[in-house]
Amino acid sequence: MAKAAETAAAAQVSDTTMQATTTAVPATTGVPVVDPSGRWAVDPAIGSFRDFTSTWVGYRIDEELGKGIGATTAVGRTPLVTGTVEVSDGVVASAEVAADLRGLQSDRAYRDGKVFEVLHVDRHPEAVFVLAAPVPLTAGATEMSIAVPGVLTVNGVSVVVEAALEVTLVGDILTVVGTLPVVLADHDVVAPSASIVVSVADRGVVEFQLFLTRAVGGTG
C-alpha cells in the first residue's frame, strides 16, 4: 500500500509540473511587432524541452489506473515540431503544423509504448494541422484570442476541428498557445490497454505551444 501511494504521488507531482509549465514563455526583449505580415516558421532553438519552455505538441487525456493509483491525467509531449504561418493584409492566410509523434514522452515509459502502438506511428508518424479558412487578426494588437478552423490528421484520418488560440507578438517572436478537442474514434484510434490500465477516456485534448520567427524572405 505504501508503494502504491508513493507511485500515485509521483504521478500527481509529474502531471502537476507539466500543467504548471504548459504556457511557459521564454523572456524576450525588443519592441512589439507592429505588422505581422509575412511568413513565420517554427523555431526549435527557442526555449528548452526539459522545462517545456520550447515548442511542443502533445495530448492530455484522463485515465484510470489500477494497483491503488486511481484516476490520473495522462500528458505526453513531443518537441519534434515543424510548421509555417503566412500572414497577409491582417489575415492569417495559411498555416500548417506537423508534429512527429515518435517523439512523444510522458512520465511513464509503458504508456509511451502503448500510445505509439494505437497511433500506428510506424505507418503514420506525424500529426498534421492545416488551416481550413483565412482568419482575420485584430489590427495593431500584440495579444489576441482567436478560434481557428482547420483539419487535423492523426493516424492517417483527417477530421475538421476548431482550435482555440492565444497569440502573442513580442519583438520578433510569434507565440501561439492553444488547444483543440479530439475524439479517439474519429481518428480510428482505440484507447490503449495494459495490465495496469483500468480505463482511458474516449476523448481528450491536443495542446500545443509554438514559437515562430520570421522565415527567410519574411517581411514586417
Secondary structure, DSSP 8 states (H G I E B T S, - for coil): -HHHHHHHHHHHHHHHHHHHTTT------S---S---EEEEE-TTSS-GGGT-S-EEEEEEEEEETTTTEEEEEEEEE--EEEEEEEETTEEEEEEEEEEGGG-B-S-HHHHHHHHHHHTTTT--EEEEEE-S-EE--TT-SEEEEEEEEEEEETTEEEEEEEEEEEEEETTEEEEEEEEEEEGGGGT------TTEEEE-SEEEEEEEEEEEE-TT---
